[in-house]
Amino acid sequence: MFAYYLDLALRSLRRNKVLTTLMVLALALGIGATITTLTVLRLLSGDPLPQKSAQLFYPQLDPNEKDGYIAGQTEPAPTMTYVDAMNLLHAHRATRQVAMALSQAKVLPQQGGDHPFFSDAVMTTADFFAMFDAPFQYGNGWAAADDDSGAQLVVIAGFLNDKLFGGANSVGKTIRLNDRDFRIVGVLKPWAPQPRFYAQDLGGRSYGDGDAVFLPLRTARAVDMGPQDTECYAAVTDIKHLETAPCMWLGVWVELVDDAAVAGYKSFLSSYAQQQIAQGRFQRPETALLDLMGWLRDQQVVPDDVRLQAGLAFGFLLICVVNTVGLLLAKCLRRSQEIGVRRALGATRREIFTQFMVEAAIVGMAGGVLGLLFAELGLLGIRHQPAEYASLAHLDLGMFLFTFVVALGASLIAGILPAWRACVLAPAPQLKAA
Amino acid sequence: MEIRPIFASLRKHRIPACLIVLEIALACAVLCNAVFMISQRVSDIHLGNAIDEQGTATVVLRGTDDKLVGSDIPRNLAALRGIAGVQAVAVTSTLPLSHNNWGWSFGLDPDATISDQKSHNVSLYFVGEGADQALGLRLLQGRFFNGDEYAGSKFDTAPLPETHVVVITQSLAKKLWPGQSALGKTLYSMPHYYAVIGVVADVLRPAIGTHSGPYTYDSTYYPISAGGSKGVLAYYVIRSAPQDRERILREAEQKLASLNPGAVTKAQTYSDIREKYFADMSSMAWMLVLVCVVMLAVTAFGIVGLTSFWVGQRRRQIGIRRAVGATRGHIMQYFQTENLLLTSVGVVVGMALAFGINLYLMQHYEMSRMPWYYLPGGALALWLLGQASVFGPAQKAASVPPVVATRSV
């Protein structure tokens, strides 16, 4: 029976080629726009560390002055002072804890004649690599003891290793950063979490390539590397010594394995804030402990424009669906007599309904295939855009299959009304009119 | 023109009529909001900026030795002045729209601090001698810094320079001291204070956020000596005639690179900086334009499709009307009026929907209220679209010969 409906549907679609083309084209445009924008949206709002994100938390405190504070409404500061970050680190209340800031490092290639260049640098502490599952190609991270010793050690990214050492094992070699020698202790495999969650609010971009060099925080500060972003909350007399200045410039992450640990850490944070208030360092008791995905939401990491584009594409798809409903309806009402004949010859309403739904589904599948083409074109266009996430925009298998789900869903929804109108037509008047 | 028969016929075709109305309404709602978003972006992309955008270029020199800047900067500037066609050079800490923003908050009372809620956040530009000429700043009141002020200003350990003069933009002057002259007034942030000695035409901040707003032009200028600049003066600004700019910029980069072999240079014309800053915004605007065009095309095809079907279904009736005396014009008018009625209902619903969407966007996104005239504007666009797309099918209807009435189809 299905084969017969398929045959009928194809005949009907062939009969009016212009109308069919219009329907397929409109549906395909709507689907193409929707899939393109959804691919980008999914990419940008994805989980950067799916295996680990539920255990990573971002503690926040608030050293700001009392002025302007509204209890329960004012959110704590997005970054931390050096004093607070170190207090949290040294308390060792979580499985792992790291502090970090972003910077720029001038790299001088060893070969004479090559020009120096700036690379993205992360100033951080020993737990960084284990905590964020950063994979090593050669060597490994530095030890906790090196955080305090100020040893001039560095972990470099694979792409920098390729550029400077041709991809060979460079562990133990030296690299010249900001006109000083650092010993390489580890080389990372390609590692660029998207979004670059740990860079949020530290003055870095949210997507794109990974960082090139990772240095122990104290070492980096000892050679005068400064953070990308600094937020001061009181008069500053000595900006060079950020460690003692009333300025926030560090992000802290902690790893907490279960709910009990999270609850424990929360109460530790609020008692820490109370203790600082008692000492007169803090005026505000507000603290927060968001998990990784919660922090990304809080930071609204996905650009507004990307969300607007997705909304717009849905609106457009809706218009295309309404358009398809109209055209399918026109087609099926034009065939009232044919339906009358089929009904008179014994076809049930259900059979007529199925026949028209099959026709709609064919339009949908054709729209899906063409829509996939439009989506690929759209993503190609996005890859040529200036946005920092541009190079990541690719259709994956999930979205590929989802395209057909959307196409079929849209066309079946569009088909219901015309198919219903077709099956409730009374056969007699149609036959008489003929 | 009798419109009662149109109503009667529409009542018989309720579903197709509703579909056209719905499609028009959706198109109208999306169109109004999309055009509003486009216009916001276009106006941001064209924000005024009172510097010589066509004539300036910059080489950013970073990775130099902070201890040597006192002698390096004058040497570099002298080398740049030696390039043929250079009109002015100077060194600054940042440029408008360069993303390299240094902000600070000032109050108007002597005891104001950075953390006061009343304090105003402004962008700081630290500039070396001759920056007003190199940038092409337009002085509106007072004066720019003199040689002594440049020479006497340096950074100590604090993040603000050891000077007591500042030049601010006109917008900031009006905002801080409405109705008064800003000259001689003072900005405070304990323990620093700066007296306003000049007001310049509005220059954009190094970063203006996602959309322009009341803070877009809050820029302030401070003199700084080369020796006391502690490495903040990294932007070598070179002014020339626009046609010489590319050549001069290349030469300037080569000169600076060979004079400072350990440093990293980056050369950009000011137009490039501006274009790069707004690149995302302009691609979004173009995407919105594309979606609007395609959406209107789909809507038009939908109207053509449904009306053609209608015409085909009513060939007989049209023939009868023609046979009893209706002219081609009457038939045309019939379909045009019918479309006008449907579109009118559609745009009324659409305008309400557009308003609702705008309210939603205002709540959830950085969006301002849509000016009222976008609504009738969108309505007019869809009326025209409806009339344009009904024209073809209506003409087809008008060409139905009266003889059809006498035949059975």
Interface residues (C-beta under 8 A of the other chain):
Chain A: L19 L22 A26 L29 G30 A33 N64 E65 D67 G68 Q104 K106 L108 H115 P116 F117 F118 N178 D179 C232 Y233 A234 A235 V236 T237 D238 I239 K240 H241 P303 D304 D305 R307 L308 Q309 L312 A313 G315 F316 L318 I319 C320 V322 N323 V325 G326 L327 L329 A330 K331 L333 R334 Q385 P386 A387 L417 R421
Chain B: I15 P16 L19 I20 L22 E23 L26 A27 A29 V30 A34 M37 R62 G63 D65 T113 I114 S115 D116 Q117 T157 A158 P159 S189 M190 P191 T210 A257 G262 A263 V264 K276 A279 D280 S283 M284 M287 L288 V291 V294 M295 V298 T299 F301 G302 G305 L306 S308 F309 W310 G312 Q313 L361 Y365 E366
